[in-house]
Structures are given as C-alpha cells and as structure tokens.
Amino acid sequence: MKNICLFSVFSLLILMSAHAQAQMLSGPSITKGERKFEQSSTITNDDGDITVDSNVEYKHSFTDKISAALEAEFKKRQDDSVEFEATELKVNYQLTGKEAFMVSGIRAFYKMDHLGDEDNIGTKIMLQKSYGSIRHRANIEFGHEVGEKSRHGVSAEAGFGSFYKFDGYMVGGEYLVDFGKLRDKLDYEEQEHQIGPYFEFSFPVAQQKVKMKTAYYAGVSSAADDSTFKYKLEMKF
C-alpha cells in the first residue's frame, strides 16, 4: 500500500506539471492476478501550438484471458488549470497465447466525455509476433461516436511497430495512422500519419521497478501534428 500511495503522489505531481494523453501501441498479453498503475502523457506541437494532456489508469487482470482497466483523462488549459476531460473503461480478452503463431487479443472500450463533446465506443485488435529478441506489434482500432453531438460513421486507426529487446531495454520504431471517418474517404494528406523512435527502460522507485516508455513522432502527412512526444510510466504490484 505504501508503494501504491507513493507512486500515486508521484504521478499526480507529473500530471499537475502538465504532461498529457498518450496512446502507444498496446500488447495483447495478459498475466493472471497482475495489477498495474500507469501515468501517461503526450505533448504535441502543430505550427507552434502546443497541447498538453494526461492520463492515469488502473488495470487488473482477473484471469490469464481477461483484464479490465479504468482510465481518467485530463486536459491542461492555457491558464495552466487542469480539466477532467474523460473517463474510459476498457475490457481486454487474450485470444491466443505464445503457443500460437501469433499472440492476439481484442479490447472493447467506452469513453465518456465530461466537457460536452461526444462519447465514443469501439474495439481494438492487438497482435504481436516475436522472434527471439525481436518483437513486431500491430494495433487496429475501430470507433463510433455516441450522443447528441455524434457524427455517423465508423472511424479507424492503426499502428505498427518493430522492437529489439536487450539487457532490460527495448528500442524500436512505431508508425501510427488515424484514418478518420471511413465514410469520408480521406486521402493520404487528410489522414494523420506519424512515425518515430521508441525507447523503453526500467528504474527503481520505493523498492519497486517502474517501467518508462517514451516515443517521439514526426508528422508525415499534412493533417498530422508536426511533432509529438509521448511517455508512459508503468508500475506493477
């Protein structure tokens, strides 16, 4: 309990100092009984306009197939105040394990907005294939807006990454795509395409190991942000 409280305070301090919402590639594996606390952040720059937000998430794995997570999202305003932007419930199910050709899983989620925008409901497919120290990962997500302000049509996002793991570190690269509403049939420059390096390592906090994941993305299409920095702090207990 002492370690949980310490890490919660540490994460809150990071949150109030302004860091933001992150969505790196997710892996499909689930470990029974595992509890995990995460604080993730994203800083975006688009033509000099800098946006900062934060997420805090608690995840619990009930079995070796099923886990659930509750995530709170916060948004920093220009006056440095912080708004509670949204709450998201995620339920994960691992479809195949390491004995299969590819580890796979599926996620259902519902995101409730607290600032007057539409809610979102959707699903994400998570795939992973490893060859020794090399790991390949792919995510495909479909979402739909719900509520009075919602627009009809399914939106789609995808991400692909390759990584190399060694001596407690993992390095690689990720490619992220936001296709927007499929019914709009956006061309390449209207979609959001980003690419960049990924780095992961661990360090001790209060006799516990904390995993740090970082990534930097450059926009490669006109609609994408010029640059995005993401990090995620992860603690298992």
N, C-alpha and C positions, 0 to 999 in steps of 0.2 A: 504494500500500500504506500509506503514511504517513497519508493521509486516512481510509482504511478503519479503521485502528487507532485514530486519534483519535476518530472518530465512535463506534466500538465502546465505548471507555472512557467517553465522554460518555453514551451510552445506559445503560451499566451503572450509572453513578452515579445516574441518574434512577431506574432500577429499584430500587436498594437504598434510595432515599429514599421509596419506597412506591407509586408510581403503577401503574396497572392495566390490565387486559384491556379491549380496545376492539374494536368491530365496526361501523364506519361503513359507509355504502353503498359498494359496490365498482363500479368502472367495468370495461367489457368489453375495452377496447383493449389490444393487445399490440404492443410495439416490438421487433423482432429485435435480439438482442445486448445488450439492456438488462439491467443488474444493479442490484438495488435492495435497500437495507437499511432496515428500518423498526423503530421502537420505539414501541409504542402503549400507552396507559394509560386506565383507567376508574376513577372514584371514584363510588360510589353511596351514597345516603342514603335509608334507609327507616325512618321513625319513630325517627330518631336513631341507628340502627345503620349505621355507616359501613363499607363494604367497599372494599378497595383491592387491585388485581392488576396484573400487567404482561405484555406480550407482546414478544418480539423475533423478527423474521422476516427471512429472506434469500430473495430471489426472483431467478430467472434466466429470461430469455426466449430460448428456443432458436431459434425461427423467428418469423415475423410472425403465426403462428397458435397456437403452443404455448408455454406457460411453466409453471414449477413453482416452488413455494415450500415452505420448511420453517420452521415456527413453533414456538417454545418459549413456554409459558405459566407464569407464576409467581404464587404467591398469598402475600400478606402476612398473618401471623397476629397475634393480639392482643399477643404478646410481642415484636413487631417482627422476628421471624425470617421468612425467606422460604423457601417450599417450591416445589420444581419440580413443578408441577401436571399438565402435559400436553404432549404433542408432537403437532403436526398437520402432515400432508402434504397439499398442495393441488396439483392439476394443472388448468390453465386452457386452454380452447380457444376462440379467437375464431371465431364462426360467420359473422358478416357485418361488413364494414368500412364506411367512410364513404361508399362509393358506393351503399350500400343505403339504404332508407328509414330504417332504424334500425340502429345498431351493437349487436350482440348477442354474447354469449359464454356459456359454460357451465363450471362448475367441479365437479370431483369431489374429495372430501376424506375423509380418515380421521384421526380424533382419538383418540390413545391416552392414557388417563388413568394417572397414576403414583401416585395417592393412594387407590386401592382402589375407585373408582367405575367405572361402565360406560364402555366406549369408544363412539365414535359414527362412523357412516359416512353420507355423504349427498351431495347435489348442490345447486348454486346456479345459478340463471339470472340473468344480468345484462343489463340493457337500458339504452340511452342514446340520446336524441334531442336534437340541438342546432339552435337557430335563431339564428345569429349569436352574440351574447354570452350568450344564454340556453341553459341546459342542463337537461334533465329526465332523471332516472335512477330506475330501479326494480330491486330485487332480490327474488327469490323463492327460498326455501331449503326443502328437504325433508331430514329426517334420520331415522336409525333407530339405536337403541341396540343394542350387541352386547356379549356377555359374560355371565357368570353372574348379575350383578345387573340385567341389562337388562329393560325392560318392553316388551311387544309393542306395535306400533303406530307409525305414521309421525307425526313432529312437523313443524310448518310455521312458518316465519317469513317476514315480508315487510317491505320498506322502500321508501319513495317520497320523492323529493326534487326540488326545483327550485332552480337556482342562477343567479347573474349574475356573469360574469367581466369584470374591467376592471383595467387597469394592474398586472397581476401579483397581483391579489387576486381572491378569489371568495367571495361571500356568498350565503346562501340559507337553506333550512329543510328538515328531514327529519322524516318520520313513520315510526316503527318499530312493528311488531306481532309479538308472539310468541303464536301461536295455541295452543301446547301440543300435546298428542297429539290428532290429528284424531278418533280413535275416542272420546275423552272428550266431544266436542261441547260444549266450554266456551262459556258465554255471554260477552257483551262484558266485564262486570266481572271475570270469571275469567281473561280473557286479559290479556296485558301490552301496553298501548298507551302510547306515548310520543311527544312532539312537541317540537321546539325548533329554535333557530337554529344555523347552521353558518357558520364563517369560516375562510378559508384564505389563507396568505401565505407568502413565502419570505424567508430571510435567509442571509448568508454564514457558513460555518464552515470554517476552514483552506483558503481559496480554493475551496471547493465551495459550491454552493447547497443549502440544506436547506429542505424544504417543511414547514410546520407546519399541521396541520389540527386544528381544535377544534370541539366541539359541546356544547351543553347541552340536556338533555331533561327535560321535566316529565312525570310520570306522569298520564295522563288516565283511567285505569281503576283499580279498587280493587286489583287484583293487581300493578300496576306499581310499581316503586320511586318514591318521592316525587320524587327528582331524581337525575340522572346527568350527570357531566361527563366528556367524552372528549377525548383528544388523540392525535395521531399525528405522529411525526417521520419524515420520509422523505428518504433520500439516494440519488441515482442515481450510478453510477460505471461 
